[in-house]
Amino acid sequence: MTGVRPGADSMAAEAKRVASANEEGRSTSTSSSTNTTNPTAQSAAHREQNFQDAVSQVQPKLEQDPASVTEEDAALLRSREVRAHGGSEKGGVAATAQKQVAQNQGVTKN
């Protein structure tokens, strides 16, 4: 059916509006909230929050029961730190966790 246009309230019309707005860099939000955070900044904030969540999960183990820190804990911290900051900080929590894992493995191998 050539030449048939979707109704103004149809899903197809809405998809066209969204696609057009995305191409032009306009917001397509129809909600009344005014979120001024751009996607890049929002993504960086989410990566930082994910890192902080991992720190909150593993740091108590490092402080209260270092022998319970696992390779998975250290890998999680390192992965989240690299994503959030672009690399691992020397002496940071991820490095400390990895060092603790190495010490734990050295103790258990004897």
C-alpha positions as CSV (number, residue, x, y, z in Angstrom):
1,M,0.0,0.0,0.0
2,T,2.0,2.9,-1.3
3,G,1.2,6.4,0.0
4,V,-0.6,5.3,3.1
5,R,0.5,7.3,6.2
6,P,0.2,6.1,9.7
7,G,-2.3,7.8,12.0
8,A,-0.7,10.6,14.1
9,D,-1.2,8.6,17.3
10,S,0.0,5.2,15.9
11,M,3.1,3.4,17.0
12,A,4.6,3.8,13.6
13,A,4.2,7.6,13.7
14,E,5.8,7.7,17.2
15,A,8.7,5.6,15.9
16,K,9.2,8.0,13.1
17,R,9.2,11.0,15.5
18,V,11.7,9.3,17.8
19,A,14.0,8.4,14.9
20,S,13.8,11.9,13.5
21,A,14.6,13.4,16.9
22,N,17.5,11.0,17.5
23,E,19.0,12.0,14.1
24,E,18.7,15.6,15.0
25,G,20.0,15.2,18.6
26,R,16.7,16.3,20.2
27,S,15.2,14.8,23.3
28,T,12.2,12.6,22.8
29,S,11.1,12.5,26.4
30,T,7.5,13.5,27.0
31,S,7.8,13.2,30.8
32,S,7.7,16.3,32.9
33,S,11.0,15.5,34.6
34,T,13.9,17.7,33.6
35,N,16.9,15.4,33.5
36,T,19.7,17.4,32.1
37,T,22.3,14.7,32.4
38,N,23.6,13.8,29.0
39,P,24.0,10.1,28.2
40,T,27.8,10.2,28.4
41,A,27.8,11.7,31.9
42,Q,25.0,9.4,32.9
43,S,26.9,6.4,31.7
44,A,30.0,7.6,33.6
45,A,27.9,8.0,36.7
46,H,26.5,4.5,36.4
47,R,30.0,3.1,36.0
48,E,31.2,4.9,39.1
49,Q,28.1,3.7,41.0
50,N,28.8,0.1,39.9
51,F,32.4,0.5,41.2
52,Q,31.3,1.9,44.5
53,D,28.7,-0.9,44.9
54,A,31.5,-3.5,44.4
55,V,33.7,-1.7,46.9
56,S,30.9,-1.7,49.4
57,Q,30.5,-5.5,48.8
58,V,34.2,-6.5,49.1
59,Q,35.8,-3.9,51.4
60,P,34.2,-5.2,54.6
61,K,35.7,-8.6,53.8
62,L,39.1,-7.0,53.4
63,E,38.8,-5.3,56.7
64,Q,37.0,-8.0,58.8
65,D,38.0,-11.3,57.3
66,P,40.8,-11.0,54.7
67,A,41.1,-14.7,54.3
68,S,37.5,-14.8,52.8
69,V,38.4,-12.5,49.9
70,T,38.2,-14.6,46.7
71,E,39.6,-14.3,43.2
72,E,36.1,-13.4,42.0
73,D,36.0,-10.5,44.5
74,A,39.3,-9.1,43.3
75,A,38.3,-9.6,39.6
76,L,35.0,-7.8,40.2
77,L,36.7,-4.8,41.8
78,R,39.4,-4.6,39.1
79,S,36.8,-4.8,36.3
80,R,34.6,-2.2,37.8
81,E,37.5,0.1,38.6
82,V,38.9,-0.1,35.1
83,R,35.4,0.6,33.6
84,A,34.9,3.6,35.9
85,H,38.3,5.1,35.9
86,G,40.1,3.7,32.8
87,G,42.6,1.7,34.9
88,S,43.5,0.4,38.3
89,E,44.9,2.7,40.9
90,K,48.2,1.5,42.4
91,G,47.5,0.7,46.1
92,G,43.7,1.1,45.5
93,V,41.0,-1.3,46.8
94,A,41.2,-3.5,43.7
95,A,45.0,-3.9,44.0
96,T,44.6,-4.5,47.8
97,A,42.1,-7.2,47.1
98,Q,44.3,-8.9,44.5
99,K,47.3,-8.8,46.9
100,Q,45.1,-10.3,49.6
101,V,44.0,-13.1,47.2
102,A,47.7,-13.8,46.4
103,Q,48.5,-14.0,50.1
104,N,45.5,-16.3,50.8
105,Q,46.5,-18.6,48.0
106,G,50.1,-18.7,49.3
107,V,48.9,-19.6,52.7
108,T,46.5,-22.4,51.5
109,K,49.1,-23.9,49.2
110,N,51.4,-24.8,52.1
